[in-house]
Structures are given as structure tokens and as C-alpha cells.
């Protein structure tokens, strides 16, 4: 099923060729609805290249266009834009077609890839905090959409389970552990003993040396230290899984940094043998002397004492994902501060001959009301579980105010859907590189671009069908006459055009904005066009538009990892 955008683009390319104008033709949604639904600036681009009048070129193109099946006669606007207005009969036919399509018109990707998406990435022996929201929900949304578009997706949780901090954790476990506290709140107790050991080490060189020795024993495979480390990992994974269950997140594989330990010596040996790495001041580094912005930023892959670091592990990780998993595409979703690191890692992979498309998908930060990184009053990171629990509590208060007669279990389920959805949507509705202020009042509002507003639109539609009190059968033909009907149908047809765009620059906010505009169009339609009280055939057409709107709202929110309740 082709979209209007792809149909017009295909016809534009044919018309350009017929006019002897060898150029690619791009068709995009119109920036101003007063001039039509779609537009192309092909004439402007050609005019600049050829030194000709763009409006005259636009007319030459229009003379070759054959779009009467879908569009009113194309018009020229401004300096030479060609505008297209979709015909009411074409909108009606498209809506009827979408109602019969499980994919709601969304095409499969022309080229399909095997994609490893690395997102989430919490650290063992540390609580997941509010900052983990961005990588986790962004990566999940991209994975959901890529899967729907036909790509083979492997979701990888790259867990921080190795490093110098474990010397202090193990020292703290052996000397400072409170077993009762560990049973009550494992992560809090692991954090406490780590901080205590760190503080003791800062004040006492003997403790600092003892922590270092514990790390050396762990790295050498000491049985007791490995047992403690494994227990720390297991306790952390249990805590992570509890958060992921609340968020509705799943992973296909979870590979900690420790998984790659055995591969690291061979990585360094290989890079040295190929001449990509060299010894410098006792350490082994990869230099990028031919890249100006990296010329003074070598990548350290083995320290002077023989130890390895994150860069070595991440080179091994690329190896594993491409060679072992067979990925031709790797997306790593982490914060912007790691841009230099991954630029180096991907450049090393390129120099080694890897052809996989490796992308670092960066994101901004979540800020408190003071516009600084969100912290507790004591200056600690805000725990993710605390945020999620608070979201559900606040959502339940709203549910109880709006619908106090619901059963308790139903209130709890609805509150979970609204609260967690609100947190996710507040993040995904932003451009990923934008820092945003975390505001309970704004994210849980039923007004504006929020998840509750979109969920409420879905609930309103479901209530229409409950009031109808009859089984709804889809009409074979829709008849659109009212401006609000046409506007809603136009928005519904754009869903299939919007979803693939998300992956172009990894921007779920494009989909969120579309869903918000769709909900606005529905509410305008609902106010202007009676549904159940309308006479036939308007009643059947309007019910069909309601049904299609509900399906698209539900599917679109699901792509963002957000559920919809049947009642609110």
C-alpha cells in the first residue's frame, strides 16, 4: 500500500524525466495547509542549478504531471513551490483501505538490516537513576519501530559489571557488610559499603591498598572474590529486571563488560600487529593523526601496568556484534558526553575494515526545576524506581478523582498505564538532544502534548462504541463531506508516512508530535460532527473514522512503549 507522499514522489520523478529535467523529486507535507497537503521545491533547486526562472520550470513540471487520480490540479506558490491538494474521494478511499490493513498503511523497509541496539546500560552495585530513562525509553522506541519496519533487531543491555570500583565493593563486603540491610534493600547496601570503603581508602593508604589487592584477586580469578562479585551481579540484575518489568522493556541479550574480558588481549595484539596501535610512554594507543579533530586525542587501549579499559572492551564489543551476531548495523544509545569515545571506537572499526553502519545515538539530560541535573536534596541521583512509583501514585489520585466508582484493581491498572506512560512520553516528545525540565504537573496533565491527553482521546473513542451498544461493521465505502472529517482523514493517512521518518535521525518526537496533532484533529472532528446521532451514511463513515483513529493512537503509542486504558 503506497502512501500519498510516495505516489506523488513517484509521479514527480516520472514528470521530471518526461520534461527532460534530470533531477530527483522530493515531496514533503506542506508547511502551510492553506496551500495544500504536499509540496515540492524541485523547481527551485533546478532553477538554481540551471540559472532559470523557477516558476517557469515549475509550470514545465506541472505540464507533465498526471496526479488527477489523487490530487486537485497542482498549483504554483511563492518563488516556485508546487503544491498538491488530495481529493476528498482519495482521502475517503485511503481511510477505507487503512481500515482493512493490519499495518495501517506502514510499509516495510525497502532494505532490511540486522541491527544491534545497545541501550539502558546500568551499572552493577549502583541503583538505576532518573538519567537512565532517556537511553532506556529512546532505545526501546527505536527497537519497536525498527522491528515493525521489518528489520531484525537484537536488543542488548551492555551492563557495567567490571572495573576498579569492585575492589572497594569486595573490600566493603568482607569488612563492612550489614546482612540484614542487604536483605532489605540490596542495592542501597552495596552503595553504602562502596562509599564507606572509598572514604576509608581516601583517608588510609592501607585500606586503599587492600581495595586494590581485592581487585587484583578478582581479576586473577580468586574463587571467593568471584563468588562475591557474582552475588553482586545477581542482586543488581534482579533490581534491574524489576524496573524493566514496570517499564515494559525487554532485552534479547544482556552482556556485561566482563563478558569481553577473555577477548581483550587478542584485541590489543591484533591492533599492534596491523600497525593501527603503537606503544607510547609505556601504554598502547591508537593515534588518529590524519583526522584534525582527533589528532591530539589518542585512544588508550592498554595501560602501562598492562590493564585494559573501556575502549578495549568497546572494540571487543563491536567485534562480537559484527562477527558473532552477524549485525550489519549497530546503534549505541548513550549520553552526549561519550561522543568522542565512540567516534574513536567506530574509527578504529572502520580502519580494521568493518563495513557495519555504527551509530552513536546521543541524547540530552533530564533537569530539575532549577535547570540543573535532577538530584535529591542531599545531592544524590534520583532513583528510577522512586520516579516510577511516584508516577503511579500521582496517576492513581487523578483516576480516583475522575472515576471513583472503579474497582480498586482497575484503578491500579489504569494508574500504572497512565503514570508510566506519562514519564515515557515526557521524554520521547522532546527532540533527543534537548535537555528538558522534569515536571509532574506538566507530564500528567490532560491538556497539551502529553500521554494522558492522547490516552484520553483513545478512551473517548472507546466510550463512543460502548454507547453505540451494537457491533460495529466497517463500511465498504466512506463518504467525507465535512471539513473536520476531511482534516481527520488527512491526518490518518499521514501515519504511514510518519513512522519510517523516525529512524532517519532517530527521532521518536516526530511520531509523538504526529499523535498529538491527530488527537487534536479528532477532538475538532468530535466537536463539529455528531457521530451516534448522525444519519446514514454519515454515521457509518464517522464511526469508521473513530475506529481508525483509535487503532492508530493505540499503535503509535505502542511504538513509544506506552499502553492505552479502556477507561480513565
N, C-alpha and C positions, 0 to 999 in steps of 0.2 A: 504494500500500500504506500503510494507516494504522497508526500505532503505537498501542500500548495507551493511552498518555498522551493522544493526540489523540482516540481513540474515547471514552474516559471523559470528557474535557473536553466533547466534543460532546453526549454524553448528559446530562452535568450541566447544561449550558446549557438543554437542552430541558426537563429536570426543573424547573429554577428557574422557567422561564416557565410550565410547567403548574401550578406551585404558586402562581403569582401573585407571585413574588418576582423583580422586575426587577433583575437584577444579573449581572455577568459571573462565570463559573465557572472557576476555575483549578485544575488538577490537577497535582500535583508528585510526584516519587518520595518515598516515606515516609522520614522521618528515622530511624525505628526499625523494622527488619524484623520485629520481634515483633508489630507491629500491622498488618502488611500490606505491599503493594508500592507503593501510591499513596495519596495523601490530598488532601483539600481543606479549606480553612479558610473556605469560603464562608459557612457558618452563623455563624461568629464575627464576620465582617465585617458581615453583615446584622444580627446581634443588636446590635452596637454602634450601627449607624445607626438601628435601629428601637426600641432600648431594650427588647428582648425577650430571652427565655431562649434561649441558643444551642443547647442540647441539644434543646429542643422544635422549634426551627427546623430543626435537623439531621434530626430524625425526619420533619418535613414534606417535606423534600427527598428523603429515602430512600424515602418512600412513593410518590414519583413516578418514581424511578429504575428503568430497565429495563436492567440490565447482566448478566443471568444468562448470556448467551452467552459472556462472558469472565471474569466475576468471581463469587466466592462472595458471598453476601448482604453488602452493606456494613454496617459496624459504626460505632458512635459511640464515640469515645475522648476522655478528658480533658474539657476545657471545651466541646467541641463539634466536634472534628475528625471528618470522615467518612473512613473507611479502606476501601480496596479490596484484595482479595487475588485475584490472577489464578489461574484454574483450571489444573490440570495439563494438561488436554486443550487449553486455549487456548495454553499455552506450547508444547506439542508441535506444534500446528498452525502456530504462528508460526515456530518453528525450521525446519520443513519448507518453509514459504513463503520464508523468507530464503535457504535453500539454492538456490532456483530464481531468485533475484533478483541480477542483476549489481551493483545499487546497495546490496545488503544492507539494504534497507528504508529507506535515507535518502531523504527526499522532496526534490524540487526546491523552491526558494524560491517562495512564492506571488507575490511581487513581485520581479522581477529588475532589476538595475541595471547600468549601465556604470561600473565602478569603476577609478579610477587609484590604484594603491598605490605610494607613494613609500617605499622602504626601502633600507637599505645606506648610500648616500651617502658614499663615501670621498672623500678629498681628493687631488688630483694632487700629485705630488712628495713625498708622505708615505706611509709604509707603513700598510697596514691593521693595526690592533692588536686586542687581545682585546676591547676595548669594542665593536667592530663586530659581534661575534657577536650581541648582543641584537637590534638593529634588523634584521639580515640574516635570522636564522632565524625571528624573530617575523613579519616581513613575508612571508617565503616561506610559512610555515604558513598565514597568513590568506589568501594568494593561492590556495593549493592548495584550501583548504576552500571559499572563495567560488566558485571555478571549478566545483567539483564540485556545488555547490548551484544552479548554473545562471546565475550572474552572468557578465557579460562583463568580464574583468579585464585591465587593462593594467599590467604591472609596469614601473615607471620607476625607474631609478637616477639620482638627481639628484646629479651629480658636482661637487665643489668644484674648479673648474678656472680660477677667476678671482680677482683680489684683489691686495692690496698685497704679499703675500709673493712674487709673481712678479717684482717689481723686484729683490729680493735674489737670487732663483734665477737670473735672467738675468745679473745682475752676477757672481754666482759662476760661472756657466757660462763667461762671457767671460774671467774673470781667474783662476779657481781650479780649474778642472775637471781631473780626472785621467781621461783617456780609458780607460786600462786598467781602472781601478776602475769606471768607468761600464759597461764591457763585462761585468765580472764580476758586479756587483750594482747595477743602475741606480738603484733607489730609495734604497739606502744612500748612494750617491754624491750624489744630489740632496739628500738630507737634510743630508749633510756640507757641501756648498757653501752651502746656505741658512743653516745655523748659523754657518758661518765668515763669510759676508757680513754676517749680523746682528750678530755680535760685532765685526767691524771697523767697522760703521756706528755701533755704540754708542760706540766709542772715538774715531772720527774723523769729524767733521762732513762732510768732503769725500767720504768713502765713502758716508755716509748720503745726501748729495745726489745722488751718482752712481746709487745704487739707485733713488731717486725718479725721476730722469731716465729710467732704463731702463723703469720702469713707465709713465711718460708716453708714451714712444715706442711701447710695446706697445699702449697704449690708443688711440694715434693711428694704428695700423696699420702701423708700421715693418716692412719686409719681413724684416729679419734677426731682429728680436725675435719676430716672429710665427713664423718658422721654428723658433727655439729653443723657444718655447712649445709649438708643435705637436709637437715631438720629445719634450718632457717629458710631454705628454698621452699620446702613443702609448706611451711606455715604461711609464707608470703603468697605462694600460688593459690592457696585456699582463700586468702583475703582478696586477691585479685579476682578470682572467679566469682566471689560474692558480688563484687562491684559490677563485673561484666554481665552477670545474670540480671541485675537491676536495669542496666543499660540496654539489654538485649543484644549484646555484642558476642560474636563467636570468632574463634580463630581456627584455621586449619592446622597450623603448626605453631609451636612455641619453642623457639631455640634461644637459649641463654648464651651469653658471651662465652661461657665455659665450654659450650658445645664445640667451639672452634679451636680450643687450646692445642690439640694434637696437630693441627694443621699449620700453626704459626711458624715453626722452624723452617718448614719447606717453602713457605711464602717468602721469607727473607732470603733463603738460599737461591730460590728461583729468580728473584729480582736482582740479586747480586750477579748471578751467572749471566743474565741477559744484559747487564750493564745499566739497567734502569736505576739501581740503587748503588750507593757508594759509601765508604766509611768516611766519617767527618768528625774529628775531635773525639774519637773513640766510639761514637754512635754510628748507626747505619741509617742513611736518609735517602729519600728520592728528591732530586732537585728539579725545578721547572725553569731553567734559565732562559728558555725561549718564549716564556709567557710573561709579559711585563708585569702584570698584576700579581703573579706568583713567584717572580724571580727571587725575591728576598724571603720567601716563605716555604722552606723545605718541609717535606713530610717525614717525620721521625718514625721509623718502623721497628727499630731495636735500640734500646737504651745502652749506655756504656757498661752497665752491670749485666747485660745480657737479657734483660727483661723486655717484654713486649708491651704494647699499649693499644688504645682504642683503634688507631689507624691500622695496625696489623690485623686486628680482629675484623675490622670492616672490609679490608681487602679479601680476607678469607671468606667473609660473608658473601661478597659479590661472586667469588669463585663458586661457592656452594649453590647459590641461587641460579647461576647460569649453567654450570657444568652438571651439578647433581639434580637440580629440579627442572632443568631444561627451559628456564624462563628466557624470553626474548625481550622482556620489559621488566624493569624494577623501579618501583616508586617507594621512596622513603619519606614518610610524613613526620617531620620534626620541626622544632622552632627555628626561626631565622638565624640565631647565633651560631648555628652549625653549618652555615653556608660555605665558609672557607674549607672546613674539614671535608665535606662531601664533594666540593669542587676538586680537591686533591685526589680523593679516592676514585672518583669517576675518571679523572685524567689518567691515573695510573692504569685503570682497567682499559681505557682506550689505547694506551701505549702498549699494553700487552696483547692487543689485537681483539679484544672483546667488541662485538658489534651490538650487543644488547643496548636498548634505549634506557639509560639510567637517569632518573629524575629525582631531584630533591624538592619535595613539595613543602614549602615553608609556610609558617603561619605566625601571626602576631600573638599578643598576650591578653590575658583577662585582667582587668584593672578593678580596684576598689573604687568607692565613691570619691576617694582623694586623688584619683587618677594615677595612683601608683600600683605596683603589682599587688594583687589581692593577698592580704595577710590577716592573721588573727591579731587581737590586741597585744598579745605577747610577742608579735613579730614572726610567728611561725607560719608556714604554708597552711592554707585552709584545706582540711582533709576532704577528699572527694566524697566519701561516704556521708560526711556531715552535710555537704551541699545537697546530695541526692535525698537524704532523709528529710531535710528541711523543705525541699521542694514538694515532697509528697504531703507533708503535714500542712503546708500552706494551701496546697491544692484541695485537700480534704475540707478545709474550712470554707472554701469557695463552693464546693459541691454541696455541703450541708446548708449553706445559705440559699442556694438556688433550688435544691431539690431535697428537702429534709425528710421526705417520706420514703426515700430509697432504703432498701435493706443495707445493713452495715457492710456486708461483704461486697455489695455492688458499689457502695460509696468508696470503699478501699481500692477496688479495682479501677474505678474511674479516676480517683485521685492519683493513682500510680501512673496512669496513661497521660493525664494532663500535666502532672508535675515534672516527670522525666522528659516528656515531650517539650515542655516549656524551656527547660535547661538546654536541650539539644538545639532547638530551633533558634534560641537567642544567639547561639554560636554560629550555626550554619547560615543564618540570614545575613551575616556580615561577610564582606569580602575577606578572604582568609588572612590577608596580610594586615588587616585593620586591627588595632588594639581597641577593645571595647570595654565599657563600664558595666560591671555585673549589677543588675538592678532587679530585685524580686518584683517590685511593683510593675515594672515595665514588662518583664517576661511573662508574668501571669495575668496580664490584662486581657480582657475580651475585646478590646478595641486596638486597632493598629496592626502592624505586621508582626503578629505573634502566633505561636502554635495554638493557644486556646481560641483565638479568633477563627483560625482555619478549621479546627476541630468542631467549633460551634456551627460553622457553615455546614459541615457534614451532618451533624446531629439534626439541624433544622430540616435538611432534606429527608433524612430517615423518618422524621416525625410526619412529614407530608404523606409518605407512603403508609405509615401506621394509621393516619386519619382517613386515608382513602379506603381502608378496610377491605381491600379486594386485591386479588393477584394482578400484578401489572404485566401486560403483554406488550412487547415492543412493537410499535407500528412499523410497517414496511416503508412508509414514506413520511417525511416531516415537512410541514408547511410553515415557513418562517415569514412573518409579515411585520411584526413589531420591531422597532429599533433595539429594544432591550433583548429580544430573542436573538436577533442577528449579532449583536455585540457578544452575547454569551457564546453563541455557536462559533464565532470567530476565535474567541479565547480557547475554546475546547479544541479547536483544530490545531492550535499552536503548541499543544503539549508535546506532540511527536517531534516538533522542530526544536523544542527547548531541551529535552532530556539529553540528546547527544552533545549539545553545546557544553554541558557541564564539564566534560573531560578535556575540552580544548585547552583550558587553562586551569583545570582543577578547581572549579568554582561552583559549589552547590548553592551559593547565594543566588545564582541565576534561576535555579529551579524554585527556590524559596520565594523570590520576587514574583515569578510567574504564578505560583499558587496563591499568593496574596492578591494579585490582580484578578485571578479567576474568581476568588471568593468575593471580591468587590463587584465583579460583573454579575455574579449570581445574586447577591443581595439587591443590586439595582433591578435585575430581572424580576426578583421575587416581589419587590415593592410595586413595580409597574405592571406586572402581568399576573392576574389571578390564575391559579393552577387548577385546584379542585373544582372551583365554581365556573370555570370556563366551559363553553360549549365545544362539542366536537367539530372539526378535528383539532382545534387549538388545545383542548385539554390533553389529548394523547401526545401531541408534539411537546407540550410544556413538561409533561411527566417524563418524556424521553430525555429532554434537556436536563431535568433534575437528576435522573438516573445516571446520565453520562458525567455530569458534574461530580456526583458523589464518588463514582468509580475513579475519576482522575484525581480528586482530592485524596482519596484513600491511597491510591498507588503512588502518587507523588510524595505524600508524607512518608510512606513506607520506604521509598528510596532514601529518605533522610533519617531512617531508623525510628520513625515516630508513628505510634498507633493512633487509632481513632475510636472513641467510645460510641456506643449506640445512643446513649443518653448522657445528659450533663445536669 
